[in-house]
Amino acid sequence: MKILITGATGLIGKALEPELRKEGHDVVRLVRQRNTTGCCDFYWNPASEELEPAALLGLDAVIHLSGENIASRWTEIRKRAIHDSRVKSTSFLSKTISVHETPPKTLICASAIGYYGDRGDEILTETSKFGTGFLADTVRQWEAATTPASVKGIRVVNMRFGMVLSAKGGALAKMLPAFKFGGGGIVGSGNQYWSWATIDDVVGAIQHALKTESLEGPVNVVSPEPATNRGFTRILSSVLSRPAVLPMPAFAAKLAFGEMAEQLLLASARVEPAQLLASGYEFGHSELEGALRHLLKKD
């Protein structure tokens, strides 16, 4: 297949692109810099709705992964950037491919389990209603922005990623320095569910979605075994053979990170990958301790 990727320099994109090439796919990328030396790079600027037409020639699929990092304090300016980098870019890309004379058959678009909001112990599947708050509102609009493509008959898969675990970036990489020095601990009550997936399974799920034509609409990309923050803390400290005795109370998290702490660190989302399992996807790492040992080379 000929596949177009956005966000190829992000955590998921960096892991996905070489795997697609290994499978023999022809991969081209949308990038934000003009006149790059990459032979397969094409310029785009969603804010000004610019995209090199040659990027869309002969495509079988588009994988849209770009978006501003959400792991920072959410000022109003930052929230606007997070929103626009997802909703506006997806809307522009979806409209553009939908009116192309030879549109791709598949659009796989990044999404997030932030769609569900803070839901305590409730078990959440793709049919669960959306939650409340900035993140839930953003994700709902993000997914809705793919409508022009689906109306055109393009198969759209909205991949609701949970916490993506990788030693090379993301949440786990940010936690490691503190935990390695014995400075880790639970956040808030520790009872909130953190739904996670290894970077390996995130890449595997995207590859599965590419070739599974029955898979469409929202797809939760999380392990079948979510962990509470308390359980995550205990297992990570055990894998690293370090104590975890410095908790971060909820008020301290809110003081340090504001609204982001409430909706990411302290919110609970007990999410199940119902669609992936029903479509036959087999997780490489469904259990947290084995996943962390694999990622941190502690096997």
C-alpha positions in Angstrom: 0.0 0.0 0.0 1.0 3.6 -0.4 0.4 5.3 2.9 0.6 9.0 3.9 1.5 9.8 7.5 1.3 13.0 9.5 3.1 13.3 12.8 5.8 11.0 11.7 8.3 12.6 14.1 6.2 12.0 17.2 6.4 9.1 19.6 4.0 6.9 17.7 5.1 8.0 14.2 8.8 7.3 14.9 7.9 3.7 15.9 5.3 3.1 13.2 7.0 4.3 10.0 9.9 1.8 10.0 7.5 -1.0 10.7 5.3 0.0 7.8 8.4 0.1 5.6 9.5 -3.4 6.8 6.1 -4.7 5.6 6.9 -3.3 2.1 4.5 -0.3 2.2 5.4 2.9 0.3 5.4 5.6 3.0 5.2 9.3 2.4 5.0 12.0 5.0 3.4 15.4 5.5 5.9 17.8 7.2 5.8 21.4 8.4 9.1 22.5 6.8 9.4 23.5 3.2 12.1 22.2 0.9 13.2 19.3 3.1 15.8 16.9 1.8 13.6 13.9 2.4 12.6 12.2 -0.9 9.2 11.2 0.5 8.3 14.5 2.4 5.6 16.9 1.3 4.8 20.3 2.9 1.6 21.1 4.6 0.3 23.8 6.9 -3.1 23.1 8.4 -3.5 26.5 9.9 -3.2 28.2 6.5 -4.8 25.1 4.7 -1.8 24.5 2.5 -0.9 21.0 1.3 1.3 19.9 -1.7 -1.1 18.2 -4.1 1.5 15.6 -5.1 1.3 14.1 -1.6 -2.1 12.7 -2.3 -1.4 10.9 -5.5 -2.1 7.2 -5.5 -2.8 6.8 -1.8 -4.4 3.7 -0.3 -4.4 5.0 3.2 -3.8 8.1 5.4 -2.6 7.8 9.0 -3.1 11.1 10.8 -1.1 11.3 14.1 -0.1 15.0 14.4 -1.1 17.1 17.4 0.4 19.3 20.0 1.7 17.6 23.2 -0.9 17.8 26.0 1.5 17.1 28.8 2.1 20.7 30.0 0.3 23.3 32.0 -2.9 24.3 30.2 -3.0 28.0 29.7 -5.8 29.4 27.5 -3.2 29.8 24.7 -2.0 26.3 25.2 -5.5 24.9 25.2 -6.2 26.7 21.9 -3.1 25.2 20.4 -4.0 21.7 21.6 -7.5 22.0 20.2 -6.6 23.5 16.9 -3.7 21.2 16.2 -6.2 18.3 16.4 -9.6 19.6 15.3 -8.6 22.0 12.5 -5.8 19.8 11.1 -8.2 16.8 11.0 -11.0 18.9 9.4 -8.6 20.2 6.7 -7.1 16.8 5.9 -10.4 15.1 5.9 -12.0 17.6 3.6 -9.0 17.6 1.3 -8.8 13.8 0.8 -12.6 13.6 0.5 -12.7 15.8 -2.6 -9.6 14.3 -4.2 -10.3 12.6 -7.6 -8.8 9.3 -6.3 -9.4 9.4 -2.5 -7.7 6.8 -0.2 -9.8 3.9 1.0 -8.8 4.3 4.6 -8.2 7.2 7.1 -6.8 6.2 10.4 -7.0 9.2 12.7 -5.5 9.5 16.2 -7.9 10.1 19.0 -7.8 9.7 22.8 -9.6 8.0 25.7 -9.9 11.5 27.1 -13.2 11.3 25.2 -14.7 9.6 28.3 -13.7 12.1 30.9 -13.4 11.2 34.6 -15.6 8.1 35.1 -14.3 6.4 38.3 -14.7 2.6 38.2 -17.2 2.6 35.3 -16.1 0.1 32.6 -15.9 2.0 29.3 -16.1 0.7 25.8 -16.4 2.4 22.4 -20.2 2.6 22.9 -19.9 4.6 26.2 -21.1 8.2 26.1 -18.6 11.0 26.0 -17.5 12.8 29.2 -17.2 16.4 30.2 -14.3 18.9 30.4 -11.9 20.4 27.9 -10.2 17.2 26.9 -13.5 15.3 26.3 -14.9 18.2 24.3 -11.7 18.4 22.2 -11.7 14.7 21.4 -15.4 14.7 20.5 -14.8 17.5 18.0 -11.6 15.9 16.8 -13.5 12.7 15.9 -16.3 14.7 14.3 -13.8 16.4 12.1 -13.3 13.1 10.2 -17.0 13.3 9.0 -16.3 14.6 5.5 -14.1 11.5 4.8 -16.7 9.0 6.1 -19.5 10.7 4.2 -17.4 10.2 1.0 -17.2 6.5 1.8 -13.7 6.4 3.1 -13.3 3.9 6.0 -12.5 6.0 9.0 -10.9 4.5 12.2 -10.7 6.9 15.2 -8.0 5.3 17.4 -8.6 6.3 21.0 -5.1 6.0 22.5 -4.6 5.5 26.2 -1.4 6.2 28.0 1.3 5.1 25.5 4.1 3.4 27.3 7.6 3.8 25.9 11.1 4.2 27.4 11.8 6.7 24.6 9.1 9.3 25.3 5.7 10.0 26.7 4.5 9.6 30.3 6.7 6.6 31.2 9.9 8.3 30.1 8.9 11.4 32.2 8.3 9.2 35.3 11.5 7.2 35.1 14.0 9.7 36.5 12.0 10.1 39.8 11.3 6.4 40.2 14.9 5.4 39.5 16.0 7.7 42.4 13.3 6.4 44.7 11.3 9.5 44.4 8.2 8.0 42.8 4.8 7.7 44.5 1.0 7.6 43.9 -0.7 10.7 42.6 -3.8 11.8 44.5 -5.8 8.9 45.9 -4.0 6.4 43.7 -7.4 4.8 42.9 -7.9 6.4 39.5 -7.6 4.0 36.6 -4.8 4.6 34.1 -5.6 2.7 30.8 -2.4 2.0 29.0 -0.8 0.3 26.0 2.8 -0.4 25.0 4.2 1.4 22.0 4.6 -2.0 20.4 0.8 -2.7 20.7 -0.1 0.8 19.6 1.9 0.2 16.4 0.5 -3.3 16.1 -3.1 -2.0 16.5 -2.6 0.6 13.7 -1.2 -2.1 11.4 -4.1 -4.3 12.3 -6.6 -1.5 11.5 -5.0 -0.9 8.1 -5.7 -4.5 7.0 -8.9 -5.2 8.9 -11.6 -3.7 6.7 -14.4 -4.5 9.2 -12.8 -2.2 11.7 -14.4 1.3 11.6 -15.3 4.2 13.9 -13.9 4.5 17.4 -11.4 1.9 18.5 -9.9 1.9 22.1 -6.2 1.3 21.9 -5.5 0.2 25.5 -4.5 -3.1 27.2 -7.3 -5.4 28.3 -5.9 -4.9 31.9 -6.0 -1.3 33.0 -4.2 -0.4 36.2 -5.0 2.0 39.0 -2.4 4.6 39.7 -1.6 2.9 42.9 -1.1 -0.5 41.1 1.0 1.2 38.4 3.2 2.9 41.0 3.7 -0.4 42.9 4.6 -2.4 39.8 6.9 0.2 38.3 8.8 0.6 41.5 9.1 -3.2 41.8 10.4 -3.6 38.2 13.0 -0.9 39.0 13.8 -2.4 42.4 13.3 1.0 44.0 11.0 2.3 46.7 8.1 4.6 45.8 7.5 6.5 49.0 6.9 10.1 47.9 3.2 10.6 47.0 1.9 13.7 45.2 -1.3 14.8 46.9 -4.1 16.0 44.6 -3.7 19.6 45.8 0.0 19.5 44.9 -0.7 18.1 41.5 -3.3 20.7 40.8 -1.0 23.5 42.1 1.8 22.3 39.8 -0.1 21.4 36.7 -3.6 23.0 37.0 -6.4 21.8 34.9 -4.1 19.3 33.1 -3.6 17.4 36.4 -7.4 17.2 37.0 -8.1 15.7 33.5 -5.0 13.6 33.0 -3.2 12.6 36.2 -6.2 12.5 38.6 -9.0 11.5 36.2 -10.1 7.9 36.1 -10.8 6.0 32.9 -11.3 2.3 33.1 -11.3 1.5 29.4 -11.6 -1.8 27.5 -10.4 -2.5 23.9 -13.7 -4.1 22.9 -13.4 -3.4 19.2 -9.8 -4.5 18.9 -10.5 -7.8 20.7 -13.7 -8.5 18.7 -11.7 -7.9 15.4 -9.1 -10.5 16.4 -6.2 -8.4 17.5 -3.9 -10.2 19.9 -2.0 -8.0 22.4 1.7 -8.6 22.7 1.7 -7.1 26.2 -1.6 -7.1 28.1 -0.2 -7.4 31.6 1.6 -4.4 33.1 4.5 -6.0 34.9 5.5 -7.9 31.8 5.0 -4.8 29.6 7.3 -2.7 31.8 9.9 -5.4 32.0 9.9 -5.6 28.3 10.1 -1.8 27.7 12.8 -1.3 30.4 14.8 -4.4 29.4 14.3 -6.0 32.8 13.2 -9.4 31.5 
